[in-house]
Amino acid sequence: MNTDVSVFLPIGTILSYAGAINRDKEKELKELGWLYCNGQSLARTGEYGELFNAIRMNYGQADDNHFNVPDLRGVFIRGTSGTTNNDPDKNDRTSLLSGGAIGNKPGSYQGYATAVPKNSFKARIDRNNIVNRSVDAGCNVASSGKYGGNSAGVSTDGKGGDLETRPKNKYIYYIIKHSFKDKYNEDVIPPIGSVIPFSGIKIPDQLTQNWMLCDGKEVSAKGSFDTLYKVIGTAHGSSGNFLFNLPDYRDYFLRGVSENTNRDPDAGKRETSLAGGNIGNAVGSKQNDATAYPMNDFVTTIPGLPSKEGSSIISGTAKDAFIWNSGVVNNVNVATGGGDSETRPRNWSVDYYIRFR
């Protein structure tokens, strides 16, 4: 009997995978009891009946005879809100694929959003020094060029920002367990190269024979890590000489490789995690956090903004001392400070471990 505790993972379990998945690898994983989470459509009966009974139509359905596996390319995974209010927009969640779950349910989808930072932005608007203007004694100075008292917030129809709002992250693939037995009628266990989150202080000793902390350690491609090297290669870094790096997921969020989905607008600009590793739209690459302009415009308060034109200096004789440009829209460069130290979703901290044999 297989005593590996991972045997008891239920069908529908989703794992991260640190190696590249091409057609051959996808076929190999399928035979081992795992499917690539790319939204593929499968028959509800037969080979994938167990998986359908586990996830149903939560991730989409082409028709009454088929269902979709999760499509996790280019996205992050978030826990279902349930009865909490941790997701303020939980009821507005949509379905990524036709027929999938919506609202506060597993399988629903949500695009990025940009919130007002906890530490307020600070803006400096050039040439906005609005002060009272006086004229010669004897003229009408009561309201000419008067410092405004309108300090109400106004909607800011702005531009700029990044192409999306995201936390700093590294690319992985996602796989889902579809059967209890593999092609060879053996118990299905996590494949070499799979990654799990661990919430304890230290992983149990009996598991260290198969799992290593994802801390970027450089190891030899020969000996104990030779099988892992065949799976992940130098995707996460290498200094050469038959050495390669384990993934280093400390302080990073994990994101599915975007492939051709365009869900990561900066996929082509991703950087290597460590020297010698992958770049661009490939497993192991990394990208820094980014902040996009919000879907709903910011509201900006400018103290002392004039609320109307000032009166003429001498009615019918001189031009206005100050003209309120209420009908003119001018773009100005705003120098912004403040904000938080990074852009991130609410989160819990865990350690990530990779199966190496």
C-alpha positions as CSV (number, residue, x, y, z in Angstrom):
1,M,0.0,0.0,0.0
2,N,1.3,3.5,-0.9
3,T,1.7,5.4,2.4
4,D,2.4,8.7,0.8
5,V,-0.1,11.1,2.4
6,S,-0.6,12.8,-1.0
7,V,-2.4,9.7,-2.2
8,F,-5.4,11.0,-0.3
9,L,-5.7,14.3,-2.2
10,P,-9.2,14.4,-3.6
11,I,-10.1,14.5,-7.3
12,G,-10.3,18.2,-8.2
13,T,-7.2,19.1,-6.2
14,I,-5.2,21.9,-8.0
15,L,-1.4,22.0,-7.7
16,S,1.2,24.4,-9.1
17,Y,3.8,22.9,-11.4
18,A,7.2,24.4,-11.9
19,G,8.2,22.8,-15.1
20,A,7.3,23.6,-18.7
21,I,4.2,21.9,-20.2
22,N,4.3,21.1,-23.9
23,R,2.2,18.5,-25.7
24,D,4.4,15.6,-24.7
25,K,4.4,16.7,-21.0
26,E,0.7,17.3,-21.1
27,K,0.2,13.7,-22.3
28,E,2.5,12.3,-19.7
29,L,0.8,14.2,-16.9
30,K,-2.6,13.0,-18.1
31,E,-1.4,9.4,-17.9
32,L,-0.2,10.1,-14.3
33,G,-3.7,11.4,-13.3
34,W,-3.3,15.1,-13.8
35,L,-4.7,17.5,-16.4
36,Y,-3.3,20.9,-17.5
37,C,-5.6,23.7,-16.4
38,N,-6.1,25.3,-19.8
39,G,-9.9,25.3,-20.0
40,Q,-10.1,22.2,-22.2
41,S,-13.6,20.7,-22.8
42,L,-14.1,17.1,-21.7
43,A,-17.0,14.6,-21.8
44,R,-19.0,14.3,-18.6
45,T,-19.0,10.5,-18.7
46,G,-16.3,7.9,-19.1
47,E,-12.7,8.7,-18.4
48,Y,-13.4,12.1,-16.8
49,G,-16.6,11.3,-15.0
50,E,-15.0,11.4,-11.6
51,L,-13.6,14.9,-12.3
52,F,-17.0,16.1,-13.5
53,N,-18.7,14.8,-10.4
54,A,-16.1,16.9,-8.4
55,I,-16.2,20.3,-10.2
56,R,-19.4,20.0,-12.2
57,M,-19.9,23.0,-14.5
58,N,-18.2,25.5,-12.3
59,Y,-15.6,26.4,-14.9
60,G,-17.8,26.4,-17.9
61,Q,-19.6,24.0,-20.3
62,A,-19.7,23.8,-24.1
63,D,-23.0,21.9,-24.0
64,D,-25.0,19.4,-21.9
65,N,-22.6,16.6,-22.5
66,H,-19.3,18.4,-21.8
67,F,-17.6,20.5,-19.1
68,N,-14.5,22.6,-18.8
69,V,-11.5,22.1,-16.6
70,P,-10.4,25.4,-14.9
71,D,-8.6,27.8,-17.3
72,L,-5.9,29.3,-15.0
73,R,-3.6,30.7,-17.6
74,G,-2.5,34.2,-16.8
75,V,-4.5,34.5,-13.6
76,F,-4.0,34.3,-9.8
77,I,-6.0,31.9,-7.5
78,R,-8.1,33.5,-4.8
79,G,-10.1,31.8,-2.0
80,T,-13.9,31.9,-2.3
81,S,-15.2,34.6,0.0
82,G,-18.0,32.5,1.5
83,T,-19.6,34.4,4.4
84,T,-16.8,36.8,4.8
85,N,-16.6,40.3,3.3
86,N,-12.9,39.9,2.3
87,D,-14.0,40.3,-1.4
88,P,-16.2,43.4,-1.5
89,D,-17.2,42.6,-5.1
90,K,-17.9,38.9,-4.5
91,N,-21.4,39.1,-5.9
92,D,-20.3,40.8,-9.1
93,R,-17.9,38.0,-10.1
94,T,-18.5,36.6,-13.6
95,S,-17.8,33.4,-15.6
96,L,-14.6,33.2,-17.6
97,L,-16.0,30.5,-19.8
98,S,-19.6,30.1,-21.0
99,G,-21.9,28.4,-18.5
100,G,-19.5,28.7,-15.6
101,A,-20.2,29.8,-12.0
102,I,-20.8,33.4,-11.2
103,G,-20.9,35.4,-7.9
104,N,-19.6,34.0,-4.7
105,K,-18.9,30.5,-5.9
106,P,-15.8,28.4,-6.7
107,G,-14.9,28.8,-10.4
108,S,-16.1,32.4,-10.8
109,Y,-13.8,35.0,-12.4
110,Q,-12.8,38.5,-11.5
111,G,-10.6,41.0,-13.4
112,Y,-8.1,43.3,-11.7
113,A,-9.1,46.4,-9.7
114,T,-7.3,49.4,-8.4
115,A,-8.3,50.8,-5.0
116,V,-7.4,54.0,-3.2
117,P,-4.2,53.3,-1.3
118,K,-4.2,53.1,2.5
119,N,-1.6,55.8,2.5
120,S,-3.1,58.6,0.5
121,F,-1.6,59.8,-2.8
122,K,-0.2,63.3,-2.7
123,A,-0.5,65.4,-5.8
124,R,1.2,68.6,-6.9
125,I,-0.4,70.4,-9.7
126,D,1.9,72.8,-11.5
127,R,0.9,76.5,-11.7
128,N,-2.1,76.1,-9.4
129,N,-1.1,79.0,-7.1
130,I,-4.5,80.6,-6.9
131,V,-4.6,83.7,-4.7
132,N,-6.7,86.9,-4.3
133,R,-5.7,89.7,-6.6
134,S,-6.1,93.3,-5.7
135,V,-6.2,96.3,-8.0
136,D,-5.8,100.1,-7.5
137,A,-7.8,101.7,-4.7
138,G,-11.2,103.0,-5.8
139,C,-11.8,100.2,-8.3
140,N,-14.2,97.3,-7.8
141,V,-12.0,94.9,-5.9
142,A,-14.7,93.1,-4.0
143,S,-14.7,90.0,-6.2
144,S,-12.2,90.4,-9.0
145,G,-9.8,87.4,-9.2
146,K,-11.1,86.1,-5.9
147,Y,-9.5,83.1,-4.2
148,G,-12.2,80.4,-4.6
149,G,-14.0,78.6,-1.8
150,N,-14.8,75.5,-3.8
151,S,-13.0,72.6,-2.2
152,A,-15.4,69.8,-3.2
153,G,-14.0,66.7,-4.8
154,V,-14.3,66.4,-8.6
155,S,-14.0,63.2,-10.7
156,T,-10.6,63.0,-12.3
157,D,-10.7,61.8,-15.9
158,G,-7.1,60.7,-16.0
159,K,-4.8,58.6,-18.0
160,G,-1.5,56.8,-17.4
161,G,-0.7,54.0,-15.0
162,D,0.3,50.5,-15.9
163,L,-1.6,48.0,-18.1
164,E,-3.0,46.1,-15.2
165,T,-3.0,46.1,-11.4
166,R,-1.0,43.1,-10.0
167,P,1.3,41.9,-7.2
168,K,4.9,40.8,-7.8
169,N,4.7,37.3,-9.1
170,K,6.3,34.3,-10.7
171,Y,5.0,32.1,-13.5
172,I,3.9,28.5,-12.8
173,Y,1.5,26.1,-14.5
174,Y,-1.6,24.7,-12.8
175,I,-2.6,21.1,-12.9
176,I,-5.8,19.3,-11.6
177,K,-6.2,15.7,-10.3
178,H,-8.7,13.9,-12.5
179,S,-8.5,10.3,-11.2
180,F,-7.5,8.1,-8.2
181,K,-5.6,5.7,-10.4
182,D,-3.1,6.4,-13.1
183,K,-2.6,4.7,-16.5
184,Y,-0.7,1.9,-14.7
185,N,-3.4,1.4,-12.1
186,E,-1.1,3.0,-9.5
187,D,-2.3,5.5,-6.9
188,V,-2.1,9.1,-8.3
189,I,0.4,11.2,-6.4
190,P,1.8,14.7,-7.1
191,P,4.3,14.5,-10.0
192,I,7.9,15.5,-9.8
193,G,8.0,19.3,-10.1
194,S,4.7,20.0,-8.5
195,V,4.6,22.7,-5.8
196,I,2.5,22.8,-2.6
197,P,1.9,25.6,0.0
198,F,2.7,24.6,3.6
199,S,1.3,26.5,6.5
200,G,3.4,24.9,9.3
201,I,6.6,26.0,10.9
202,K,8.6,23.0,9.5
203,I,7.6,20.3,7.1
204,P,7.5,16.8,8.7
205,D,10.8,14.9,8.5
206,Q,9.2,12.0,6.5
207,L,8.3,14.4,3.7
208,T,11.8,15.9,3.4
209,Q,12.8,12.8,1.5
210,N,10.6,14.0,-1.4
211,W,10.0,17.7,-0.9
212,M,12.3,20.8,-0.8
213,L,11.7,24.4,0.2
214,C,11.4,26.7,-2.8
215,D,14.1,29.1,-1.7
216,G,16.2,29.3,-4.9
217,K,18.9,27.0,-3.7
218,E,21.4,25.9,-6.3
219,V,21.7,22.1,-6.6
220,S,23.4,19.6,-8.8
221,A,21.7,18.2,-11.9
222,K,23.2,14.8,-11.0
223,G,22.3,12.6,-8.1
224,S,19.2,13.2,-5.9
225,F,17.9,16.0,-8.1
226,D,18.5,14.5,-11.6
227,T,14.8,13.7,-12.1
228,L,13.7,17.2,-11.0
229,Y,16.3,18.7,-13.4
230,K,14.7,16.8,-16.3
231,V,11.4,18.4,-15.4
232,I,12.3,22.0,-14.7
233,G,15.7,22.4,-16.3
234,T,17.2,25.8,-15.8
235,A,13.8,27.7,-15.9
236,H,14.5,29.1,-12.5
237,G,18.1,29.9,-12.9
238,S,21.5,28.3,-13.4
239,S,25.2,29.2,-13.1
240,G,26.2,26.3,-15.5
241,N,28.4,23.3,-14.7
242,F,25.4,21.0,-14.2
243,L,24.0,23.2,-11.5
244,F,20.4,24.6,-11.5
245,N,18.3,26.6,-9.1
246,L,15.1,25.5,-7.3
247,P,12.3,27.9,-7.6
248,D,12.4,30.8,-5.2
249,Y,8.9,31.8,-4.3
250,R,9.7,33.7,-1.2
251,D,7.7,37.0,-1.1
252,Y,6.1,36.2,-4.5
253,F,2.6,35.4,-5.6
254,L,2.2,32.6,-8.1
255,R,0.5,33.2,-11.5
256,G,-0.4,30.8,-14.3
257,V,1.7,31.1,-17.5
258,S,-0.4,33.3,-19.8
259,E,0.5,31.6,-23.1
260,N,-1.8,33.0,-25.8
261,T,-4.6,34.3,-23.6
262,N,-3.4,37.9,-23.4
263,R,-4.5,38.0,-19.7
264,D,-1.0,39.2,-18.8
265,P,-0.5,42.3,-20.9
266,D,3.2,42.5,-20.0
267,A,4.0,38.8,-20.5
268,G,6.7,39.5,-23.1
269,K,8.5,41.9,-20.7
270,R,8.9,39.4,-17.8
271,E,12.4,39.0,-16.4
272,T,14.5,36.1,-15.2
273,S,14.1,35.1,-11.6
274,L,17.8,34.3,-11.2
275,A,20.7,34.4,-13.7
276,G,20.3,31.8,-16.5
277,G,16.6,31.4,-16.0
278,N,13.6,31.9,-18.3
279,I,12.4,35.3,-19.4
280,G,9.2,36.4,-21.1
281,N,6.0,34.3,-21.4
282,A,7.6,31.2,-19.9
283,V,7.5,29.3,-16.6
284,G,9.9,30.6,-13.9
285,S,9.9,34.2,-15.1
286,K,9.0,37.0,-12.8
287,Q,7.4,40.5,-12.9
288,N,7.2,43.3,-10.4
289,D,3.9,44.8,-9.1
290,A,2.0,47.3,-11.2
291,T,-0.9,49.7,-10.7
292,A,-3.3,50.5,-13.4
293,Y,-5.6,53.5,-13.6
294,P,-8.9,52.4,-11.9
295,M,-12.0,51.5,-13.8
296,N,-13.9,54.2,-11.8
297,D,-12.2,57.6,-11.9
298,F,-10.4,58.9,-8.9
299,V,-12.1,61.8,-7.0
300,T,-9.6,64.6,-6.3
301,T,-10.1,67.6,-4.0
302,I,-8.3,70.8,-4.9
303,P,-8.7,73.3,-2.0
304,G,-9.5,76.9,-2.9
305,L,-10.5,76.1,-6.5
306,P,-12.5,79.1,-7.8
307,S,-16.2,78.4,-8.2
308,K,-17.0,81.1,-10.7
309,E,-15.5,84.1,-12.6
310,G,-14.3,87.1,-10.8
311,S,-16.1,90.4,-11.5
312,S,-14.6,92.9,-13.9
313,I,-12.2,95.5,-12.4
314,I,-14.3,98.3,-13.8
315,S,-17.5,97.1,-15.5
316,G,-17.5,97.8,-19.2
317,T,-14.0,99.2,-19.2
318,A,-11.3,96.6,-18.3
319,K,-11.1,92.9,-18.9
320,D,-11.7,90.4,-16.1
321,A,-8.9,90.1,-13.6
322,F,-9.5,86.4,-13.3
323,I,-11.5,84.2,-15.7
324,W,-12.9,80.9,-14.5
325,N,-12.2,78.4,-17.3
326,S,-15.2,76.2,-16.5
327,G,-15.7,75.4,-20.2
328,V,-12.1,74.5,-20.9
329,V,-10.3,71.2,-20.2
330,N,-6.6,71.3,-20.0
331,N,-4.3,68.3,-19.3
332,V,-1.6,69.0,-16.7
333,N,1.2,66.8,-15.4
334,V,0.6,65.9,-11.8
335,A,3.6,64.9,-9.7
336,T,2.3,62.3,-7.3
337,G,3.8,61.0,-4.0
338,G,2.5,59.0,-1.2
339,G,0.8,55.6,-1.8
340,D,1.9,52.3,-0.3
341,S,5.2,50.4,-0.6
342,E,3.8,47.8,-3.0
343,T,0.6,46.8,-4.8
344,R,-0.8,43.5,-3.5
345,P,-4.1,41.7,-2.8
346,R,-4.9,40.7,0.8
347,N,-3.0,37.5,1.6
348,W,-1.7,35.0,4.1
349,S,1.9,33.9,4.1
350,V,3.0,30.3,3.5
351,D,6.1,28.3,2.5
352,Y,6.2,26.6,-0.9
353,Y,7.7,23.2,-1.3
354,I,8.6,21.4,-4.6
355,R,8.6,17.6,-5.1
356,F,12.0,16.6,-6.3
357,R,11.7,12.7,-6.2
